[in-house]
Amino acid sequence: MNYKTIAQETLNIEAQTLLNAAKNIDDAFSKAVEIILTCKGKLVVSGVGKSGLIGAKMAATFASTGTPSFFLHPTEALHGDLGMIAKDDVVIAISYSGESEELSSILPHIKRFGTPLIGMTRDKNSTLGQYSDVVIQVVVEKEACPLNIAPTSSTTLTLALGDALAVCLMKARDFKKSDFASFHPGGALGKKLFVKVKNLMKTDDLPLVSQDAKVKDAILKISEGRVGTALIADDTGKLVGLMSDGDVRRALMKQDFSLDDNVMQYATKNPMSIDDEEMLASDALVLIETKKIQLLVITNKAKKIEGVLHIHTLIEKGIA
């Protein structure tokens, strides 16, 4: 049995399902987005079985991208949790057939509250379709399952449509990276989105030398500073250059080299620097990697040296 071929066929079927759905997005989808945008309460997502699992993921995505949301299981709703739905909320109900018994049982009560209902189903004329204020159709030619029974293509499409709703809402609300960071303060993602340059940069005992210093003075500062570089400043404290370990090695190759030579003779002039300590550390890492440097100098607007950020620090802190 060729498992590679089976996997490829599965992915191709599901990919084609998404491409077909993209061509058939209609005004109902736009109406659903507008209903959610005008919601004064929370977005409640509900579904049973595989649809419920997809719904839980959708609710989590909405909640983390600026749309207050939670998942409500229909069975729990029938036994008291229906009180979690308020009239200012909006409900997204998911059922591929549109006839899930548990979900169908709570639909009359949702409408009794006057709560707007968005249905996600293949059949507009199903029970769910008839109760819904707007229907986002989930239409697939066939499931990727070889028996054409197990929810595969249909759940993939439902999940993708949920993502499409979330992205539309993010753009409509001008949801920024800083907003996303406020919802993800922990873990690796939180570090990339929340930690700023000012939180990681070294500001004390900087390896500073004047532009009139000798090479041997710079080498001493390189050893003391432990960042592999000496920062060179003018009389006002402005950054004018730096001397790295690499600059020293290249200088040693010169026939007329002397440790008493002026440091600027071998320094890297006008080195890469930023004057924004509020920059995300992850963005600083991209800059360091793009410029193929190891040390980023941070200055104020007047180009006076404030600190340095080394790539090793970013790696140690889990930003890389």
C-alpha positions in Angstrom: 0.0 0.0 0.0 1.4 3.4 -1.1 0.8 5.6 1.9 2.5 8.6 0.3 0.0 8.5 -2.6 -2.9 8.2 -0.3 -1.7 11.2 1.7 -1.2 13.2 -1.5 -4.7 12.3 -2.7 -6.2 13.3 0.7 -4.5 16.7 0.6 -5.4 17.3 -3.0 -9.1 16.5 -2.3 -9.2 18.9 0.6 -7.2 21.6 -1.2 -9.6 21.5 -4.1 -12.5 21.8 -1.7 -11.1 25.0 -0.3 -10.4 26.4 -3.8 -14.0 25.6 -4.9 -15.4 27.3 -1.8 -13.2 30.4 -2.4 -15.0 30.8 -5.7 -18.4 30.6 -4.1 -18.1 33.1 -1.3 -21.3 35.2 -1.5 -23.0 38.1 0.2 -24.2 35.9 3.0 -20.6 35.7 4.2 -20.3 39.5 4.2 -23.6 39.8 6.1 -22.3 37.4 8.7 -19.2 39.5 9.2 -21.3 42.6 9.6 -23.6 40.9 12.2 -20.6 40.0 14.3 -19.1 43.5 14.0 -22.2 45.1 15.4 -22.4 42.5 18.2 -22.4 44.3 21.6 -21.9 41.1 23.6 -19.9 37.9 22.9 -19.7 35.6 19.9 -21.0 32.2 21.0 -20.0 29.2 18.9 -21.8 25.8 19.2 -21.7 22.4 17.5 -21.7 18.7 18.2 -19.1 16.0 17.5 -16.5 17.0 14.9 -18.3 20.2 14.3 -18.1 21.0 18.0 -14.3 20.4 17.9 -14.0 22.8 15.0 -16.3 25.3 16.7 -14.1 25.2 19.8 -11.0 26.1 17.7 -13.0 28.8 16.0 -14.0 30.4 19.3 -10.4 30.3 20.5 -9.2 32.0 17.3 -11.9 34.7 17.6 -11.1 35.3 21.2 -7.4 35.7 20.5 -7.9 38.1 17.6 -10.1 40.7 19.2 -13.6 39.2 19.1 -14.8 38.1 22.6 -15.9 34.5 22.1 -16.5 31.2 23.8 -17.7 27.7 22.8 -21.0 26.3 24.2 -21.8 22.6 23.8 -25.5 22.1 22.9 -26.0 19.3 25.5 -24.6 21.5 28.3 -26.8 24.3 27.0 -29.9 22.1 27.4 -29.0 21.5 31.0 -28.6 25.1 32.2 -25.8 26.6 30.2 -28.2 28.2 27.8 -28.2 31.0 30.3 -24.8 31.9 29.1 -26.3 33.4 26.0 -27.5 36.9 26.2 -29.6 39.0 23.8 -26.7 41.1 22.9 -24.6 38.1 21.8 -24.4 36.5 18.4 -24.4 32.7 17.9 -22.6 30.7 15.2 -24.2 27.2 15.1 -22.3 24.5 13.1 -23.9 21.4 11.7 -22.9 20.0 8.3 -26.2 18.2 7.8 -28.1 21.0 9.6 -30.1 18.3 11.5 -27.9 17.5 14.6 -30.5 16.6 17.2 -28.7 18.3 20.2 -28.1 21.5 18.3 -31.6 21.6 16.8 -33.0 21.4 20.3 -31.5 24.7 21.4 -32.3 26.7 18.2 -35.9 27.7 19.2 -34.6 29.0 22.6 -31.8 31.0 20.9 -34.4 32.6 18.6 -36.7 33.2 21.6 -34.0 35.4 23.1 -33.9 37.4 19.8 -30.2 36.5 19.5 -28.8 36.7 15.9 -28.0 33.3 14.6 -25.4 32.5 11.9 -25.7 28.9 10.6 -22.8 27.0 9.0 -24.3 24.1 7.1 -24.5 22.6 3.6 -28.3 22.9 3.4 -30.1 26.2 3.6 -33.4 24.3 4.0 -32.3 22.2 6.9 -33.5 22.9 10.4 -30.5 24.9 11.2 -30.8 26.8 7.9 -34.4 27.7 8.5 -33.7 29.1 12.0 -30.6 31.0 10.9 -30.6 34.8 10.1 -27.8 34.1 7.6 -26.4 30.8 6.4 -22.7 30.3 5.4 -22.9 27.2 3.2 -20.4 24.4 3.7 -20.5 22.6 0.4 -18.1 19.8 -0.5 -18.2 17.5 -3.5 -16.8 14.6 -1.4 -15.1 13.8 1.8 -11.5 12.8 1.7 -12.5 9.7 3.6 -12.4 6.7 1.2 -15.9 5.8 2.3 -17.1 9.4 1.7 -18.5 9.3 5.3 -16.0 10.5 7.9 -16.0 14.3 8.2 -12.7 15.3 6.5 -13.1 17.8 3.6 -16.2 19.2 5.4 -14.5 19.9 8.7 -11.4 21.3 6.9 -13.7 23.7 5.0 -15.6 24.7 8.1 -12.4 25.4 9.9 -11.1 27.5 7.0 -14.3 29.5 6.8 -14.0 30.2 10.5 -10.4 31.5 9.9 -11.8 33.6 7.0 -14.3 35.2 9.3 -11.6 35.9 11.9 -9.3 37.5 9.3 -12.2 39.7 8.0 -12.9 40.8 11.6 -9.3 41.6 12.3 -9.0 43.7 9.2 -12.3 45.5 9.9 -11.1 46.4 13.4 -7.6 47.2 12.2 -6.3 44.6 14.7 -2.5 45.1 15.0 0.4 43.0 16.1 0.5 44.9 19.4 -3.1 44.0 20.0 -2.3 40.3 19.3 0.6 40.5 21.7 -1.7 41.7 24.5 -3.7 38.5 24.2 -0.6 36.2 24.1 1.8 37.3 26.9 3.0 33.8 27.7 5.1 31.1 26.0 7.3 31.4 22.9 4.6 33.3 21.0 4.4 35.8 23.9 8.1 36.4 23.8 8.1 37.1 20.1 5.1 39.5 20.3 5.5 41.1 23.7 9.2 41.4 24.6 10.7 44.7 23.3 14.3 45.7 22.6 14.3 47.8 25.8 13.6 44.7 27.9 16.7 42.8 26.6 19.3 45.4 25.6 22.5 45.9 27.7 22.8 49.4 29.0 25.5 49.2 31.7 29.2 48.8 31.4 29.1 49.4 27.7 32.5 48.9 25.9 32.9 52.5 24.8 36.0 54.2 23.4 36.5 57.6 21.9 37.2 58.2 18.3 40.7 59.3 19.3 41.5 56.0 21.0 44.2 53.6 19.9 43.5 50.1 18.6 45.0 48.6 21.8 42.5 50.6 23.9 39.6 49.2 21.7 40.9 45.6 22.1 41.0 46.0 25.9 37.3 47.2 25.8 36.4 44.3 23.6 37.7 41.9 26.2 36.1 43.7 29.1 32.7 44.3 27.4 32.1 40.6 26.5 30.0 41.4 23.4 32.8 41.0 20.9 32.8 44.7 20.0 34.0 48.1 21.1 31.6 51.0 20.5 33.3 54.2 19.2 31.7 57.6 20.1 32.6 61.2 19.5 33.0 63.8 22.2 29.2 64.2 22.4 28.5 60.5 22.9 27.3 60.0 19.3 28.0 56.6 17.7 30.6 57.0 14.9 31.8 53.5 14.5 32.6 50.1 16.1 35.4 47.7 16.2 34.6 44.0 16.3 36.7 40.9 16.7 36.6 40.6 13.0 37.8 44.1 12.4 40.8 43.4 14.7 41.7 40.2 12.8 41.5 42.0 9.5 43.7 44.8 10.9 46.3 42.3 12.0 46.7 41.2 8.4 47.9 44.7 7.4 51.7 44.9 7.0 52.0 48.3 8.6 49.6 47.5 11.4 50.4 48.9 14.9 48.5 48.6 18.2 49.1 52.4 18.5 47.2 53.2 15.3 44.0 55.2 15.7 40.9 53.0 16.1 39.0 54.7 13.4 41.6 53.5 10.9 40.2 50.0 11.0 36.7 50.5 12.5 33.4 49.9 10.8 32.1 53.4 10.2 28.4 54.3 10.4 27.4 50.9 11.8 23.9 49.6 11.8 21.8 51.1 14.7 18.2 51.8 15.6 16.8 54.7 17.7 13.7 52.8 18.8 13.9 50.8 22.0 10.2 50.1 21.7 10.8 47.8 18.7 9.8 44.2 19.3 12.8 42.0 20.0 11.5 39.6 17.2 11.7 42.5 14.7 15.2 43.4 15.9 16.2 39.7 15.3 14.9 40.0 11.7 17.0 43.1 11.3 20.1 41.4 12.7 19.7 38.4 10.5 19.0 40.5 7.4 22.1 42.7 7.9 24.2 39.6 8.9 25.4 41.3 12.1 25.7 40.0 15.7 25.3 43.3 17.6 22.7 45.9 17.2 23.4 49.3 18.7 20.5 51.3 20.2 20.7 55.1 20.2 18.4 57.9 21.0 17.1 60.2 18.3 20.3 62.3 18.5 22.4 59.2 17.8 23.8 59.0 21.3 24.5 55.5 22.4 21.9 54.0 24.8 22.7 50.3 24.7 23.4 47.2 22.6 21.5 44.0 21.8 23.4 40.9 20.9 22.1 38.0 18.9 23.2 35.6 21.7 20.8 37.4 24.1 17.9 36.9 21.7 18.7 33.2 21.4 19.1 32.8 25.2 15.7 34.4 25.8 13.9 32.3 23.3 13.2 35.0 20.7 15.1 33.2 17.9 
